[in-house]
Each structure stands twice: as structure tokens, then as C-alpha cells.
Amino acid sequence: MRAGRGNSAGRAAKPIADMEGAERLQKILAAAGIGSRRDCEGLIEEGRVMVDGRVARLGDKADPASAEIYVDGERLVTNTRLVYLAMNKPRGVVSTMADEKGRESIADYLGKIPQRVYHVGRLDQDSEGLLLLTNDGDLAHKLTHPSFGVSKTYLAEVVGPIPQGFKKRIMTGVELEDGWAKADSFKVVDAQGRRALVELSLHEGRKHIVRRLLDELGHPVHRLIRTAIGPVELGDQKIGKVRKLSQPEIAALFKAVEKED
């Protein structure tokens, strides 16, 4: 995590009170992978750690299951019961934890995860790519609600060619049967004859919104891959693989849903 500057005024606050389940703050930070306990003590002494809105002091304790802890302004998740996963969903897999028709579902790829997790948003059966799963309901809600403006990025193989001026048209938007829809960004990645590969991002998640938007504009989708949700990218993650998000990725997701008061 990046270096920051402490708040000298905050250091005058009273120590965070002891509570049931509380642990020394440096122990919590070290367990979360921030550094050794001595390194974490240094971060606390420099005023770079905040707990529940207050600059922490050496000797403070916190409950890792409930405290909101920030290091250099970035959220640190210390509740070991919370799970944050990224899956590269294969085409043909349904975005449910169980399917009454017996079709392959995302639960078939999770292995032995003791916590019950839920997918953040959906990818239709014929679409593939990045899917986030978590048991953090509050974060999941914020990531999917359009008012928080978290963009989802897609690669789409569509019927081409893409005409001049199409970028302006798709970013201006069109009227669908359930309301107005538009892309936040758009670019042509590759074009060959009657096929084109385009990249676009949207911050809403209505059902089949990318397919419907491109189809309405005369470019039906042959293949659709979600490559990013906010700051989390699919990268070179293999199809069907599930991985834990890193602490920096989790912190970036919390930052992405922060709203100004």
C-alpha cells in the first residue's frame, strides 16, 4: 500500500476502547499481510492507520470481525469470514448456485469453500468472463447498483463493419423497451470483413443490456466476454478458474463504491 501522511490532530483522540473479541491492531494488520508486527507498529506510529474513522494509536485494539480499518486511506478487510472471489465463467455455465434443470452452474467450480457466497451481478449463459462472488452483501449491492457508477468492461465479437460515427451514437444512447441505454466508453479493437471485435463499458447491469444495445444498433453479438468489473480485471485468468481477490483489489473495490456526502 502506498505511503501516506498521518493526521496529527487525530493522534490526540482517546485510545480505541477494548471490546470482546478485540486484538492488538498490529497483530490484525500483520495477519492481513501488511507486514511484520514491527512494520505494522511503525505504520500506526506514523498515523497511517485509521479504525472506525479515527486515527489509531499504538496500543489500540480492534475487533477484526467488525472494525473498519484503513491503511493509507485504503480499506483493509480483516474479517476472516468474508470471502471475495473472481471467476472466469465459461460459456454455457449458468450464473446460479444451483440449477433446477441440471445445467452446469457456477457452484460446480467453487470447490470446498465453507462460506456461502453469491455472485455479484450476472452473466447470461452464453456470455463468459469475469464474475465476482462474495458473502459481503453490502459491497455486492453497491457494485451492482447503477447509482454507484461502477463500470463493467466487455469484449464483444459483433457483426461488422463498424461505421464511422458509431462511437458517438452508442455513447449517446438509444431507447430500449425498458428505458434508455448507452455505453460509457467504446472502441474498435479489431475489424476483419463482416466481423469486428469491440470493447465497451457500461455502469449498469440490466438483463442482456450489452447484447440488446449492440443489436438495437445493428451489430448482433456472436461472443461476449466481460473483462473487468471496476478496478478488478480478468487478465490471464484461465477459463473456469476461481481465485481469491488480493487485498489491493478488495481495497480498490471499496474505493470504487465510495460516494461523496
C-alpha positions in Angstrom: 0.0 0.0 0.0 1.2 3.5 -0.8 2.8 5.8 1.8 0.6 8.4 3.4 0.7 11.2 5.9 -0.7 10.9 9.4 -3.2 13.3 11.0 -1.6 14.9 14.0 -4.9 16.1 15.3 -6.3 12.6 15.2 -3.5 11.3 17.4 -4.9 13.3 20.3 -8.0 11.1 20.3 -8.6 8.7 23.1 -7.4 5.1 22.5 -10.0 2.8 20.9 -11.8 1.0 23.7 -11.3 -2.6 24.5 -14.1 -4.9 23.4 -14.9 -8.5 23.4 -13.0 -10.2 20.5 -10.6 -7.3 20.2 -7.0 -7.9 19.3 -3.9 -5.7 19.2 -4.1 -3.7 16.0 -0.6 -4.5 14.8 -1.5 -8.2 15.1 -4.5 -7.7 12.9 -2.5 -5.8 10.3 0.2 -8.4 10.2 -2.3 -11.3 9.9 -3.8 -9.4 6.9 -0.4 -9.4 5.2 0.5 -5.8 5.6 3.9 -6.6 7.0 5.6 -7.9 10.2 4.2 -6.7 13.5 7.1 -4.3 13.9 6.4 -2.9 10.4 2.7 -2.5 11.4 3.7 -0.8 14.6 5.6 1.7 12.5 2.5 2.4 10.4 0.4 3.0 13.5 3.0 5.3 15.0 3.2 7.3 11.7 -0.6 7.9 11.9 -1.3 5.9 8.7 -3.9 3.6 10.2 -7.5 4.5 10.9 -10.0 2.4 12.8 -13.7 3.2 12.6 -13.0 6.8 11.5 -10.3 7.6 14.0 -6.5 7.7 13.6 -5.2 4.7 15.6 -2.5 4.8 18.2 0.0 2.2 19.3 -1.7 0.0 21.9 -5.1 0.2 20.3 -7.2 -2.9 19.9 -10.0 -3.7 17.4 -12.4 -6.5 16.6 -11.2 -7.8 13.2 -14.8 -9.1 12.6 -16.4 -5.7 12.7 -13.9 -2.9 12.7 -13.5 -0.7 9.6 -9.7 -0.4 9.2 -7.9 1.8 6.6 -4.2 1.9 5.9 -3.1 5.0 3.9 -6.7 5.6 3.0 -7.3 2.1 1.6 -9.8 -0.3 3.2 -8.3 -3.4 4.8 -10.7 -6.4 5.2 -9.8 -8.3 8.3 -13.0 -10.3 8.9 -11.9 -13.8 8.0 -15.5 -14.8 7.5 -15.8 -12.5 4.4 -14.8 -14.0 1.1 -14.0 -12.2 -2.2 -13.5 -14.3 -5.3 -13.1 -13.8 -9.0 -14.2 -16.4 -11.5 -13.6 -16.7 -15.3 -17.0 -18.1 -16.1 -17.1 -20.4 -19.1 -19.6 -20.0 -21.9 -22.6 -22.3 -21.3 -22.5 -22.1 -17.5 -25.5 -20.5 -15.8 -25.0 -17.8 -13.2 -26.7 -19.5 -10.3 -25.6 -21.5 -7.3 -27.9 -24.4 -8.3 -30.0 -25.0 -11.5 -33.3 -26.8 -11.4 -32.7 -28.0 -15.0 -29.5 -29.7 -14.0 -27.3 -27.4 -16.1 -23.8 -26.7 -15.2 -23.7 -23.8 -12.7 -21.0 -21.6 -11.1 -21.3 -23.7 -7.9 -19.7 -26.6 -9.8 -16.5 -24.6 -10.0 -16.2 -23.4 -6.4 -14.8 -26.5 -4.8 -14.8 -26.7 -1.0 -15.4 -23.1 0.1 -17.0 -23.3 3.6 -18.8 -19.9 3.3 -21.9 -19.5 1.2 -21.1 -16.9 -1.5 -23.3 -15.1 -4.0 -22.5 -13.8 -7.5 -22.2 -10.0 -7.9 -24.5 -9.3 -10.9 -24.9 -11.9 -13.6 -23.5 -13.1 -16.9 -26.1 -14.8 -19.1 -25.5 -18.5 -20.1 -24.0 -17.7 -23.5 -21.6 -15.0 -22.1 -18.3 -15.6 -20.4 -15.6 -13.8 -18.4 -15.2 -12.1 -15.1 -17.7 -12.8 -12.3 -17.2 -11.7 -8.7 -18.5 -13.8 -5.8 -18.7 -12.8 -2.2 -20.7 -13.1 1.0 -20.3 -9.3 1.7 -23.8 -8.2 0.9 -23.3 -4.5 1.3 -20.4 -4.4 -1.1 -22.2 -6.6 -3.6 -25.2 -4.2 -3.6 -23.0 -1.2 -4.2 -21.1 -2.9 -7.0 -24.3 -3.7 -8.8 -26.4 -0.6 -8.2 -26.1 1.9 -11.1 -26.1 4.9 -8.7 -22.5 4.0 -7.6 -21.3 4.1 -11.2 -19.1 1.0 -11.2 -18.3 0.2 -14.8 -18.2 -3.2 -16.3 -16.0 -3.7 -19.4 -16.7 -6.2 -22.2 -15.1 -7.5 -25.4 -17.8 -8.3 -28.0 -17.4 -10.0 -31.3 -20.1 -8.5 -33.4 -21.3 -8.3 -37.0 -19.3 -5.6 -38.8 -18.2 -3.4 -40.3 -18.5 -0.7 -37.7 -19.5 2.6 -39.4 -17.9 5.9 -38.9 -19.6 7.8 -36.1 -20.8 4.7 -34.3 -18.8 5.5 -31.1 -20.7 8.8 -30.8 -24.0 7.0 -31.4 -23.6 4.2 -28.8 -22.3 6.7 -26.2 -25.2 9.0 -26.9 -27.5 6.0 -26.4 -30.7 4.5 -27.7 -34.2 3.8 -26.3 -34.8 0.1 -25.4 -38.1 -1.4 -24.3 -37.1 -0.9 -20.7 -35.5 2.6 -21.0 -32.5 4.4 -22.2 -29.2 2.7 -22.6 -25.7 3.8 -23.6 -22.1 2.9 -23.3 -19.7 4.8 -21.1 -16.8 4.1 -23.5 -16.3 2.3 -26.8 -13.5 1.4 -29.2 -12.9 -0.9 -32.1 -10.2 -3.4 -31.2 -10.0 -5.3 -34.5 -12.1 -5.5 -37.7 -11.9 -8.0 -40.5 -14.6 -8.1 -43.1 -18.0 -8.9 -41.7 -16.7 -9.4 -38.1 -15.4 -6.8 -35.6 -14.1 -7.0 -32.1 -15.1 -4.1 -29.9 -14.6 -3.1 -26.3 -17.2 -1.2 -24.4 -18.0 -0.3 -20.8 -21.3 0.3 -19.0 -22.1 1.1 -15.4 -25.5 -0.6 -15.3 -26.4 -4.3 -15.4 -29.9 -4.7 -16.8 -30.5 -8.2 -18.3 -28.7 -8.8 -21.6 -28.0 -5.0 -21.7 -24.8 -5.2 -23.8 -26.4 -7.6 -26.3 -29.6 -5.7 -26.6 -27.8 -2.3 -27.0 -25.5 -3.6 -29.8 -28.3 -5.5 -31.5 -30.5 -2.4 -31.5 -27.7 -0.5 -33.2 -27.5 -3.2 -35.9 -24.5 -5.2 -34.7 -25.6 -8.5 -33.2 -23.2 -10.2 -30.7 -21.6 -13.5 -31.6 -19.4 -13.7 -28.5 -19.3 -11.7 -25.3 -16.6 -11.6 -22.6 -16.6 -9.5 -19.5 -13.0 -8.4 -18.9 -13.3 -6.1 -15.9 -15.6 -5.0 -13.1 -14.4 -1.6 -11.8 -10.8 -1.9 -10.9 -10.7 -5.8 -11.0 -9.5 -7.2 -14.3 -9.8 -10.7 -15.8 -6.3 -10.6 -17.1 -4.9 -14.0 -18.0 -7.0 -16.0 -15.6 -7.9 -19.3 -17.1 -11.4 -20.2 -18.2 -13.2 -22.0 -15.3 -10.7 -20.9 -12.7 -11.7 -19.3 -9.4 -9.2 -17.2 -7.3 -9.3 -15.1 -4.2 -9.0 -11.4 -4.7 -5.9 -9.7 -3.3 -6.1 -7.1 -0.5 -5.2 -4.3 -3.0 -8.1 -5.5 -5.3 -10.5 -5.6 -2.4 -9.4 -2.1 -1.3 -9.9 -0.8 -4.8 -13.4 -2.2 -4.9 -14.3 -0.4 -1.7 -12.8 2.8 -3.1 -14.8 2.4 -6.3 -18.1 2.5 -4.4 -17.2 5.4 -2.1 -19.7 8.3 -2.6 -19.2 11.9 -1.6 -21.5 13.0 1.2 
